[in-house]
């Protein structure tokens, strides 16, 4: 493997890790699931999805009080 190929591979792995850690990949999985389950259904926009996700997380009593 050449140095350039190794750098590309490392960058690809880092990008995957960052998207998973930051939650960015969650929306992509939601869209893929929604389209696979019912292609005609309305898919939430990213903003709507994140709002719904945040509301659900904050309403969960197991998480306790969240100030931020």
C-alpha positions in Angstrom: 0.0 0.0 0.0 1.4 3.4 -0.9 1.6 6.3 1.4 -1.2 8.2 -0.4 -3.5 5.2 -0.2 -2.7 4.8 3.5 -3.6 8.5 4.1 -6.8 8.2 2.2 -7.7 5.0 4.2 -6.9 6.7 7.5 -8.9 9.8 6.5 -11.9 7.6 5.5 -11.8 5.8 8.8 -11.6 9.1 10.7 -14.5 10.5 8.8 -16.6 7.4 9.6 -15.7 7.6 13.3 -16.4 11.3 13.4 -19.8 11.0 11.8 -20.8 8.2 14.2 -19.5 10.0 17.3 -21.2 13.3 16.4 -24.5 11.6 15.5 -24.4 12.9 11.9 -24.8 9.4 10.5 -28.0 8.9 12.5 -30.0 11.1 10.1 -28.6 9.2 7.1 -29.7 5.9 8.7 -33.2 7.3 9.4 -33.6 8.4 5.7 -32.5 5.0 4.4 -34.8 3.2 6.8 -37.8 5.4 6.0 -37.3 5.0 2.3 -36.8 1.3 2.5 -39.9 0.8 4.7 -42.2 3.1 2.7 -40.8 4.9 -0.3 -43.9 7.1 -0.6 -43.8 8.4 3.0 -42.7 11.9 3.8 -39.2 12.0 5.2 -38.5 14.6 7.9 -36.0 17.3 7.0 -32.7 17.2 9.0 -33.9 20.1 11.1 -37.2 18.4 11.9 -35.4 15.1 12.7 -32.9 16.8 15.0 -35.7 18.7 16.8 -37.7 15.5 17.3 -34.6 13.6 18.5 -33.7 16.4 20.9 -37.2 16.6 22.3 -37.4 12.8 22.8 -34.0 12.8 24.6 -35.0 15.7 26.9 -38.3 14.0 27.7 -36.6 10.8 28.8 -36.8 10.6 32.6 -33.9 8.2 32.8 -31.5 11.0 31.7 -32.3 13.2 34.6 -32.1 17.0 34.5 -30.3 18.5 31.6 -29.4 22.2 31.8 -27.9 22.5 28.3 
